[in-house]
Amino acid sequence: MISLLLVKQIANLFLILAAGFLLVKRSLLAPEESRGLSIVCLYLSVPCVMLRSFQMENTPEVRSGLLLALGGAVAAHILLIGGTYLLKGPLGLSALEEALVIYTNAGNLIVPIVAAVLGEEWLIYASASMSVQIVLVWTHLYLLFLPQRRVSLLRGLCNPSVIAIIGGLFLFVTGVRLSGIVNTALASVGGMAGPLGMLITGMLIGRMNLRQIFAGRRVYRIVLLRMAVMPLLCTGLMILLNRAFPVRGGAVILLISLLACITPPAATVTQMAQLCGADAEYASVVSVLSTLVCILTMPAIVFAYQFVCPL
């Protein structure tokens, strides 16, 4: 069962998280040093994964799968943004809380999970799904924090991950294959994405008072929305899309889109909160608690999806 493999992979990543936590608690590393690792992860490792993921044969089946993955990601984000907008008034959600509910840590978690659980040949669909969020992060998310600013679509496109996706698509369409040495280098650097992401998370947890993490009641409400309510809505959406568009391998492709919707909040939200003067500490607490909860919620959601849509 994929859900059981997912538990194992998440458990592996949590061991790396624990290592990052201990490095900070033992004063071997400072929490601020995680910033350098974040740069390596977001600007080098993840783009390498995305560029390499498009090294596949250009077939009608793959093209159909890409369109389905892209459509699933767009539909999911419409649901996430629309659902959060409707809940904003009744629950009194701040702009920061909206961002924490909408945007997930797909870049750091989904790549290693998909590679380990499903195989590297499925990473191309993960890249297609993640590209939607990457563009929205630099447009919609930016607008959430700074509504008075003008947002340029060009800003959303000019970051290493999107450039890597565009480059990968070019190689995919033209049929150009990277040389063995380049491909090996990309695989080595890309393989660091998951471990680095969890190491960074562990280092951020290490600087916090654990009592503070579990103290605020409002934190649990946001975690419930991010890790249970929205994932369940997205599960229903992916089941409907699987029924409506019977593409070969469609159930697995939409599972990848679903995985991108059920991870903890994106680390980018915390970083953006710091830059825009929002409560970055609160964002970190929500992210930490969500990360602890995901070891139970993610396999449960995947199991429910598999039960309805056998792979």
JOFENRA-V408250 format. One record per backbone hydrogen bond with DSSP energy under -1.0 kcal/mol. CO is the residue of the C=O (numbers start at 0). NH is the residue of the N-H. Records with the same first field share a line. If there is no record, write none. Layout:
CO = NH / NH
This chain:
0 = 4
1 = 5
2 = 6
3 = 7
4 = 8
5 = 9
6 = 10
7 = 11
8 = 12
9 = 13
10 = 14
11 = 15
12 = 16
13 = 17
14 = 18
15 = 19
16 = 20
17 = 21
18 = 22
19 = 23
20 = 24
21 = 25
22 = 27 / 28
23 = 26
29 = 32
30 = 33
31 = 34
32 = 36
33 = 37
34 = 38
35 = 39
36 = 40
37 = 41
38 = 42
39 = 43 / 44
40 = 45
43 = 47
44 = 48
45 = 49
46 = 50
47 = 51
48 = 52
51 = 54
53 = 55
56 = 58
58 = 62
59 = 63
60 = 64
61 = 65
62 = 66
63 = 67
64 = 68
65 = 69
66 = 70
67 = 71
68 = 72
69 = 73
70 = 74
71 = 75
72 = 76
73 = 77
74 = 78
75 = 79
76 = 80
77 = 81
78 = 82
79 = 83
80 = 84
81 = 85
82 = 86
83 = 87
86 = 90
87 = 92
93 = 97
94 = 98
95 = 99
96 = 100
97 = 101
98 = 102
102 = 265
104 = 108
105 = 109
108 = 112
109 = 113
110 = 114
111 = 115
112 = 116
113 = 117 / 118
118 = 121
119 = 122
121 = 125
122 = 126
123 = 127
124 = 128
125 = 129
126 = 130
129 = 133
130 = 134
131 = 135
132 = 136
133 = 137
135 = 138 / 140
138 = 142
139 = 143
140 = 144
141 = 145
145 = 148
151 = 155
152 = 156
153 = 157
156 = 158
158 = 162
159 = 163
160 = 164
161 = 165
162 = 166
163 = 167
164 = 168
165 = 169
166 = 170
167 = 171
168 = 172
169 = 173
170 = 174
178 = 182
179 = 183
180 = 184
181 = 185
182 = 186
183 = 187
184 = 188
185 = 189
186 = 190
188 = 191
189 = 192
191 = 195
192 = 196
193 = 197
194 = 198
195 = 199
196 = 200
197 = 201
198 = 202
199 = 203
200 = 204
201 = 205
204 = 207
208 = 211 / 212
209 = 213
216 = 220
217 = 221
218 = 222
219 = 223
220 = 224
221 = 225
222 = 226
223 = 227 / 228
224 = 229
227 = 231
228 = 232
229 = 233
230 = 234
231 = 235
232 = 236
233 = 237
234 = 238
235 = 239
236 = 240
237 = 241
238 = 242
239 = 243
240 = 244
244 = 246
246 = 249
248 = 252
249 = 253
250 = 254
251 = 255
252 = 256
253 = 257
254 = 258
255 = 259
257 = 260
263 = 104
265 = 268
266 = 270
267 = 271
268 = 272
269 = 273
270 = 274
271 = 275
272 = 277
277 = 279
278 = 282
279 = 283
280 = 284
281 = 285
282 = 286
283 = 287
284 = 288
285 = 289
286 = 290
287 = 291
288 = 292
289 = 293
292 = 295 / 296
293 = 297
295 = 299
296 = 300
297 = 301
298 = 302
299 = 303
300 = 304
301 = 305
302 = 306
303 = 307
304 = 308
